[in-house]
Amino acid sequence: MADCTALRWTYEGMVAWSQEEWLSSSRTVSKSRASTAYRVVVSSRRATAEAPDDVRQRLYALAFVDEFAPLYALFTLWFVDNEVTTSQISVVFVVWAALAVVLEIPSGALADRIDRRKLIATAFALRAIGIAIWLVWPSMTGLLVGAVLWALHDAATSGAWEALIHDELEAIGDESEYGVVIARVGQFTHIGLAAGTLAASGLAQLGFGIDSIGWVNVAVHAVSIIIVLTLPDVRWVAAQSEGPTDGESVDEVSMTSWSAWRQTLSDGLAATRSDPRLLRLALLGSLLGGLFVIDEYIPLLARARGASDSAVPLIVVAVWLGLIIGGEVAARRPRLTGSSLATAMLLGTAAMAFAIAIDSPWALLVIAVGYGAVETTWVISDARFQAAAPRAVRATVTSVRGLGESLVAGLAFLIVAVRSDGDDPTPGMHWIIGLLALVSLLVWRWLPTQSAAPPDVNGRRSLHTEH
């Protein structure tokens, strides 16, 4: 039986190869014949798909390694030690954020036209070069050059990463498990961050300087690049939404031409605007992701309440633990309804409001409860967003949402800056928590309970509107 199966797969592979050769050499192919040949190719590739567990393990390993970054908690200190002022660092942060916003959607369209694995690997390499520049050129100019390269990394991976995960799962017929997988990916991301922070602390106690820790960070990028490039090539998943068109030869359908990129950009923006459900999910994701900024201020909140510098990392890790638990809930209960998630968010925001109202640094541990609820809601909303996104422009529409996140986050940071009392961000945090409470009402109204219908060959899908 096994020999017969192997013989059948071999035959299908030969048929697929011959069809591909015929398609690439023919100058005029009718739509029906090209579509038939394409289906044979797709069928063969599905037959040789990798095992689901293997793909998942590599995605989890990549999430962990990519965020295992000992330098992240220390790089601002590196520049301050080299006489770069706080105001100069702030200016660079503004440039960094602005570049990421400008490049967000165009890079998403690029990720829908080229191999996402190679795009993400290139982004990793750019970030590694940027960090290396910081280490050898610790000046305002060096900081700016490295930040520009890092902004390019952020723009290239935003949208491409989620789209790659979804397509990797769809290639093995496991796309219904995206919500579970993305929750686990988030958990490994947070674990990687915590492990990197602990590694930095350990290396520092062993006498390693910030520059030495930074070179460890650069070296880890090589592992990330290797892992992402060993993922299966699943570009055919998105391509099956397109197929050859009437009057075109297959070799004229260029995936990487300027006109193709512009068309993808236009299609992605149009899909987001024209599909009410997709638009609501994009807006909801923008609000949830953009207001996810409270953890940035945990050290300042703790210090304002008298916490010692040695106690601050413990409080930060506790908040990260809330994120990990929130991801676990999303992984185990991916079908939670909008009303259930809205209730959890309201209770979580109430817990966070209570935590910052108490003048004790240890009360901040309760923030983990609220952050866990927000993480669960974010992961599930992202899964339903990806289910609603057309295959052919998945990265583009995800980048549209990413742009919204960046704009909302910028507004959130501005609110905190205006409302904060000196170095104490507590008044601004009240505003952010209040806004999250309002967003929970939108979760109740906008978060669908069912997945969207499969897209047609043009990447469009009929969307259910039940809630």
C-alpha positions as CSV (number, residue, x, y, z in Angstrom):
1,M,0.0,0.0,0.0
2,A,2.8,2.4,0.9
3,D,4.6,1.6,-2.4
4,C,1.4,2.3,-4.3
5,T,1.0,5.6,-2.6
6,A,4.6,6.6,-3.2
7,L,4.2,5.6,-6.9
8,R,1.0,7.7,-7.1
9,W,2.8,10.8,-5.6
10,T,5.7,10.3,-7.9
11,Y,3.4,10.2,-10.9
12,E,1.5,13.3,-9.7
13,G,4.8,15.1,-9.2
14,M,6.0,14.2,-12.7
15,V,2.7,15.5,-14.1
16,A,3.0,18.7,-12.1
17,W,6.6,19.2,-13.3
18,S,5.6,18.6,-16.9
19,Q,2.7,21.0,-16.6
20,E,4.9,23.7,-15.1
21,E,7.4,23.3,-17.9
22,W,4.6,23.5,-20.5
23,L,3.2,26.6,-18.7
24,S,6.5,28.4,-18.6
25,S,7.3,27.7,-22.2
26,S,3.9,28.5,-23.7
27,R,3.3,32.1,-24.8
28,T,-0.5,31.8,-25.0
29,V,-2.4,29.7,-22.7
30,S,-6.2,29.6,-22.5
31,K,-7.7,30.2,-19.1
32,S,-9.3,26.8,-18.7
33,R,-6.2,24.8,-19.6
34,A,-3.9,26.9,-17.4
35,S,-6.3,26.6,-14.5
36,T,-6.4,22.8,-14.9
37,A,-2.6,22.6,-14.9
38,Y,-2.4,24.9,-11.9
39,R,-4.7,22.7,-9.9
40,V,-2.5,19.7,-10.7
41,V,0.6,21.6,-9.4
42,V,-1.3,22.6,-6.2
43,S,-2.5,19.1,-5.6
44,S,1.0,17.8,-5.9
45,R,2.4,20.4,-3.5
46,R,-0.3,19.6,-1.0
47,A,0.7,15.9,-1.2
48,T,4.3,16.7,-0.2
49,A,3.4,19.2,2.5
50,E,5.3,19.0,5.8
51,A,3.9,17.6,9.0
52,P,1.9,20.1,11.0
53,D,3.9,19.6,14.2
54,D,7.2,20.2,12.4
55,V,5.9,23.5,11.0
56,R,4.5,24.6,14.3
57,Q,7.7,23.8,16.2
58,R,9.7,25.9,13.8
59,L,7.3,28.8,14.1
60,Y,7.5,28.7,17.9
61,A,11.3,28.4,17.8
62,L,11.4,31.5,15.5
63,A,9.1,33.5,17.8
64,F,11.4,32.7,20.8
65,V,14.7,33.3,19.1
66,D,13.6,36.5,17.5
67,E,12.7,38.1,20.8
68,F,15.6,36.6,22.8
69,A,17.4,39.9,22.8
70,P,19.6,40.7,25.8
71,L,20.4,44.2,24.5
72,Y,16.8,45.4,24.3
73,A,16.6,46.4,28.0
74,L,20.0,48.1,27.8
75,F,20.5,49.9,24.5
76,T,19.3,53.3,25.7
77,L,21.8,53.1,28.6
78,W,24.6,52.3,26.0
79,F,24.0,55.6,24.2
80,V,23.6,57.6,27.4
81,D,26.9,56.2,28.6
82,N,28.4,57.4,25.3
83,E,27.1,61.0,25.8
84,V,24.0,60.8,23.7
85,T,21.4,62.9,25.5
86,T,17.8,61.8,26.4
87,S,16.4,64.5,24.0
88,Q,18.5,63.2,21.1
89,I,17.3,59.6,21.8
90,S,13.7,60.9,21.8
91,V,14.2,62.6,18.4
92,V,15.5,59.3,17.0
93,F,12.5,57.5,18.4
94,V,10.2,59.9,16.6
95,V,12.1,59.3,13.3
96,W,12.0,55.6,13.9
97,A,8.2,55.6,14.5
98,A,7.5,57.9,11.6
99,L,9.4,55.7,9.1
100,A,7.6,52.6,10.3
101,V,4.3,54.3,9.8
102,V,5.2,55.6,6.3
103,L,6.5,52.2,5.1
104,E,3.8,50.0,6.8
105,I,1.3,49.5,4.0
106,P,3.7,49.6,1.0
107,S,5.9,46.9,2.6
108,G,2.7,44.8,3.3
109,A,1.9,44.9,-0.4
110,L,5.5,43.8,-1.2
111,A,5.1,40.9,1.2
112,D,2.1,39.8,-0.9
113,R,4.2,39.7,-4.1
114,I,7.5,38.1,-3.0
115,D,8.6,35.2,-0.9
116,R,7.7,36.2,2.7
117,R,10.4,34.0,4.1
118,K,13.1,35.9,2.3
119,L,11.6,39.2,3.1
120,I,11.5,38.4,6.8
121,A,15.1,37.0,6.6
122,T,16.2,40.2,5.0
123,A,14.5,42.2,7.7
124,F,16.4,40.2,10.4
125,A,19.7,40.9,8.6
126,L,18.9,44.7,8.4
127,R,18.2,44.8,12.2
128,A,21.4,42.9,12.9
129,I,23.4,45.4,10.9
130,G,21.6,48.3,12.6
131,I,22.5,46.9,16.1
132,A,26.1,46.3,14.9
133,I,26.3,50.0,13.8
134,W,25.1,51.0,17.3
135,L,27.9,49.0,18.9
136,V,30.7,50.4,16.7
137,W,29.3,53.9,16.3
138,P,27.7,54.9,19.6
139,S,26.8,58.5,18.6
140,M,23.7,60.4,17.6
141,T,24.4,59.7,14.0
142,G,25.0,56.0,14.6
143,L,21.9,55.7,16.7
144,L,19.9,57.3,13.8
145,V,21.3,55.0,11.1
146,G,20.7,51.9,13.2
147,A,17.1,53.1,14.0
148,V,16.4,53.6,10.3
149,L,17.5,50.0,9.5
150,W,15.4,48.8,12.4
151,A,12.4,50.8,11.1
152,L,12.9,49.0,7.8
153,H,12.8,45.7,9.7
154,D,9.6,46.7,11.5
155,A,7.9,47.7,8.3
156,A,9.0,44.6,6.4
157,T,7.9,42.1,9.1
158,S,4.6,43.8,10.0
159,G,1.8,42.0,8.2
160,A,4.2,39.6,6.5
161,W,4.7,37.6,9.8
162,E,1.0,36.9,10.4
163,A,0.3,36.2,6.7
164,L,3.2,33.8,6.6
165,I,1.9,31.9,9.6
166,H,-1.6,31.7,8.2
167,D,-0.3,30.5,4.8
168,E,2.0,27.9,6.4
169,L,-0.9,26.5,8.2
170,E,-3.2,26.6,5.2
171,A,-0.6,24.7,3.2
172,I,-1.0,21.8,5.5
173,G,-4.8,22.1,5.8
174,D,-4.5,23.5,9.4
175,E,-5.6,27.1,8.9
176,S,-8.5,26.6,11.3
177,E,-5.9,26.3,14.1
178,Y,-4.4,29.7,13.4
179,G,-5.9,31.2,16.6
180,V,-4.3,28.5,18.7
181,V,-0.9,28.8,16.9
182,I,-0.8,32.6,17.0
183,A,-1.6,32.4,20.7
184,R,1.4,30.0,21.2
185,V,3.6,32.2,19.1
186,G,2.7,35.1,21.3
187,Q,3.6,33.0,24.4
188,F,7.0,32.1,23.0
189,T,7.6,35.7,22.1
190,H,7.0,36.8,25.7
191,I,9.1,34.0,27.0
192,G,11.9,35.0,24.6
193,L,11.7,38.6,25.9
194,A,11.8,37.4,29.5
195,A,14.7,35.0,28.8
196,G,16.7,37.7,27.0
197,T,16.2,40.1,29.9
198,L,17.3,37.5,32.4
199,A,20.3,36.7,30.2
200,A,21.3,40.3,30.1
201,S,21.1,40.5,33.9
202,G,23.2,37.3,34.2
203,L,25.8,38.5,31.7
204,A,26.1,41.8,33.4
205,Q,26.6,40.2,36.8
206,L,29.4,38.0,35.2
207,G,31.2,41.2,34.2
208,F,30.2,41.5,30.6
209,G,29.7,45.1,29.3
210,I,26.8,46.3,27.3
211,D,28.8,46.1,24.1
212,S,29.6,42.4,24.7
213,I,25.9,41.7,25.4
214,G,25.0,43.6,22.2
215,W,27.3,41.3,20.1
216,V,25.4,38.3,21.5
217,N,22.2,39.9,20.3
218,V,23.7,40.4,16.8
219,A,24.8,36.7,16.7
220,V,21.3,35.4,17.6
221,H,20.0,36.9,14.4
222,A,21.8,34.3,12.4
223,V,19.7,31.6,14.1
224,S,16.5,33.6,13.3
225,I,17.5,33.8,9.6
226,I,18.3,30.1,9.4
227,I,14.9,29.1,10.9
228,V,12.8,31.3,8.7
229,L,14.5,30.2,5.6
230,T,13.9,26.5,6.4
231,L,10.2,27.0,6.6
232,P,8.4,25.5,3.6
233,D,7.8,27.7,0.5
234,V,4.0,28.2,0.5
235,R,3.7,31.0,-2.0
236,W,1.3,28.8,-4.0
237,V,-1.3,29.3,-1.2
238,A,-1.9,32.9,-2.1
239,A,-1.3,32.3,-5.8
240,Q,-4.2,29.9,-6.0
241,S,-6.5,32.9,-5.4
242,E,-5.2,34.5,-8.6
243,G,-4.4,32.1,-11.4
244,P,-3.8,33.1,-15.0
245,T,-6.2,35.5,-16.6
246,D,-7.8,35.6,-20.0
247,G,-5.5,36.7,-22.8
248,E,-2.4,36.4,-20.7
249,S,0.4,33.9,-20.9
250,V,1.5,32.5,-17.6
251,D,5.0,33.8,-17.9
252,E,3.7,37.3,-18.3
253,V,1.9,37.2,-14.9
254,S,4.8,38.7,-13.0
255,M,4.7,38.4,-9.2
256,T,7.3,41.1,-8.7
257,S,6.7,43.7,-11.3
258,W,6.0,47.3,-10.3
259,S,2.5,47.1,-11.8
260,A,1.8,43.9,-9.9
261,W,2.9,45.6,-6.6
262,R,0.7,48.6,-7.3
263,Q,-2.3,46.4,-8.1
264,T,-1.8,44.4,-4.9
265,L,-1.6,47.6,-2.9
266,S,-4.8,48.9,-4.5
267,D,-6.6,45.5,-4.0
268,G,-5.6,45.3,-0.4
269,L,-6.8,48.8,0.4
270,A,-10.0,48.2,-1.5
271,A,-10.6,44.9,0.3
272,T,-10.3,46.7,3.6
273,R,-12.6,49.5,2.7
274,S,-15.3,47.5,0.8
275,D,-15.8,44.6,3.3
276,P,-17.6,45.9,6.4
277,R,-16.6,43.0,8.5
278,L,-12.9,43.2,7.6
279,L,-13.0,46.9,8.1
280,R,-14.5,46.5,11.6
281,L,-11.9,43.9,12.5
282,A,-9.1,46.1,11.3
283,L,-10.3,49.0,13.3
284,L,-10.8,46.8,16.4
285,G,-7.3,45.4,16.0
286,S,-5.9,48.9,15.6
287,L,-7.5,50.0,18.9
288,L,-6.5,46.9,20.9
289,G,-3.0,46.8,19.6
290,G,-2.4,50.6,19.8
291,L,-3.6,50.9,23.4
292,F,-1.4,48.0,24.4
293,V,1.1,50.4,25.9
294,I,0.7,50.1,29.6
295,D,3.6,47.7,30.0
296,E,5.9,50.4,28.6
297,Y,5.3,52.5,31.7
298,I,5.5,49.7,34.4
299,P,9.0,50.7,35.5
300,L,8.0,54.4,35.9
301,L,4.8,53.5,37.7
302,A,6.8,51.2,40.1
303,R,9.4,53.9,40.8
304,A,6.8,56.5,41.4
305,R,5.4,54.2,44.1
306,G,8.8,53.8,45.8
307,A,9.9,50.5,44.3
308,S,13.6,49.7,44.3
309,D,15.4,49.1,41.0
310,S,15.8,45.5,42.0
311,A,12.0,45.1,42.5
312,V,11.1,46.6,39.1
313,P,12.1,43.6,37.0
314,L,9.9,41.3,39.2
315,I,6.9,43.5,38.6
316,V,7.6,43.7,34.8
317,V,8.0,39.9,34.6
318,A,4.6,39.5,36.5
319,V,2.9,41.6,33.8
320,W,4.5,39.4,31.1
321,L,3.2,36.4,32.9
322,G,-0.3,37.8,32.5
323,L,0.3,38.0,28.8
324,I,1.5,34.4,28.7
325,I,-1.6,33.3,30.6
326,G,-3.8,35.4,28.3
327,G,-2.3,33.6,25.3
328,E,-3.0,30.2,26.9
329,V,-6.6,31.1,27.4
330,A,-6.9,32.1,23.8
331,A,-5.2,28.9,22.7
332,R,-7.5,26.7,24.7
333,R,-10.7,28.7,24.1
334,P,-10.4,30.1,20.6
335,R,-14.1,30.2,20.1
336,L,-14.9,32.6,22.9
337,T,-17.7,35.0,21.9
338,G,-17.4,38.8,21.7
339,S,-19.7,39.2,24.7
340,S,-17.5,36.9,26.8
341,L,-14.3,38.7,25.8
342,A,-15.9,42.1,26.4
343,T,-16.9,41.1,29.9
344,A,-13.3,39.8,30.6
345,M,-11.9,43.1,29.3
346,L,-14.2,45.2,31.5
347,L,-13.2,43.2,34.5
348,G,-9.6,43.4,33.5
349,T,-9.7,47.2,33.0
350,A,-11.4,47.5,36.4
351,A,-8.5,45.5,38.0
352,M,-5.9,47.7,36.3
353,A,-7.7,50.9,37.4
354,F,-7.7,49.5,41.0
355,A,-4.0,48.6,40.7
356,I,-2.8,52.1,39.8
357,A,-5.1,53.8,42.3
358,I,-3.2,52.1,45.2
359,D,0.0,53.8,46.3
360,S,2.0,50.5,46.5
361,P,4.3,49.1,43.9
362,W,3.1,45.6,44.6
363,A,-0.4,46.5,43.7
364,L,0.8,46.8,40.1
365,L,1.0,43.0,40.0
366,V,-2.8,43.1,39.5
367,I,-2.2,44.8,36.1
368,A,-1.3,41.3,34.9
369,V,-5.0,40.3,35.2
370,G,-6.1,43.1,32.9
371,Y,-3.3,42.6,30.5
372,G,-4.1,38.9,30.3
373,A,-7.7,39.7,29.3
374,V,-6.5,42.2,26.6
375,E,-4.1,39.6,25.3
376,T,-6.8,37.0,25.0
377,T,-9.1,39.4,23.2
378,W,-6.3,40.6,20.8
379,V,-5.2,37.0,19.9
380,I,-8.8,35.9,19.1
381,S,-9.6,39.1,17.2
382,D,-6.4,38.6,15.1
383,A,-7.5,35.0,14.3
384,R,-10.8,36.2,13.0
385,F,-9.2,39.0,11.1
386,Q,-6.9,36.6,9.3
387,A,-9.8,34.3,8.5
388,A,-11.6,37.2,6.9
389,A,-8.6,38.5,4.9
390,P,-8.4,37.6,1.2
391,R,-5.4,35.3,0.6
392,A,-3.9,37.3,-2.2
393,V,-3.6,40.5,-0.2
394,R,-3.4,39.1,3.4
395,A,-0.2,40.9,4.3
396,T,-1.4,44.2,2.8
397,V,-4.7,44.3,4.8
398,T,-2.7,43.2,7.9
399,S,-0.4,46.2,7.3
400,V,-3.4,48.5,7.1
401,R,-4.3,47.3,10.5
402,G,-0.7,47.8,11.6
403,L,-0.8,51.4,10.4
404,G,-3.9,51.9,12.5
405,E,-2.1,50.4,15.5
406,S,0.9,52.8,15.1
407,L,-1.4,55.8,14.9
408,V,-3.4,54.8,17.9
409,A,-0.2,54.1,19.9
410,G,1.2,57.5,19.0
411,L,-2.0,59.1,20.2
412,A,-1.8,57.0,23.4
413,F,1.8,58.1,24.1
414,L,0.8,61.7,23.5
415,I,-2.1,61.4,26.0
416,V,0.3,60.0,28.6
417,A,2.9,62.7,27.9
418,V,0.3,65.5,28.3
419,R,-1.5,64.0,31.3
420,S,1.5,62.7,33.3
421,D,2.6,64.3,36.5
422,G,6.3,64.8,36.0
423,D,7.9,61.4,36.0
424,D,4.7,59.7,37.2
425,P,2.6,58.5,34.3
426,T,-0.4,57.5,36.5
427,P,-2.8,60.2,35.3
428,G,-2.2,59.3,31.7
429,M,-2.6,55.6,32.5
430,H,-6.2,56.4,33.8
431,W,-7.0,57.7,30.4
432,I,-5.6,54.6,28.6
433,I,-7.4,52.2,30.8
434,G,-10.6,54.2,30.3
435,L,-10.2,53.9,26.5
436,L,-9.6,50.2,26.8
437,A,-12.9,49.9,28.7
438,L,-14.7,51.7,25.9
439,V,-13.0,49.4,23.3
440,S,-14.5,46.4,25.2
441,L,-17.9,47.7,24.1
442,L,-16.7,47.5,20.4
443,V,-15.5,44.0,21.1
444,W,-19.0,43.1,22.1
445,R,-20.5,44.7,19.0
446,W,-17.9,44.0,16.3
447,L,-16.2,40.7,17.1
448,P,-17.8,38.0,15.0
449,T,-18.4,34.5,16.3
450,Q,-17.8,32.7,13.0
451,S,-15.1,32.5,10.4
452,A,-15.5,34.1,7.0
453,A,-16.4,32.1,4.0
454,P,-13.5,30.9,1.9
455,P,-12.2,33.4,-0.7
456,D,-13.0,32.9,-4.4
457,V,-10.3,32.6,-7.1
458,N,-9.9,36.4,-7.2
459,G,-9.1,36.5,-3.5
460,R,-12.6,37.9,-2.6
461,R,-14.8,36.3,-0.1
462,S,-18.5,36.6,0.9
463,L,-18.5,37.7,4.5
464,H,-21.0,36.5,7.1
465,T,-22.2,39.4,9.3
466,E,-23.5,37.5,12.3
467,H,-22.1,38.5,15.7
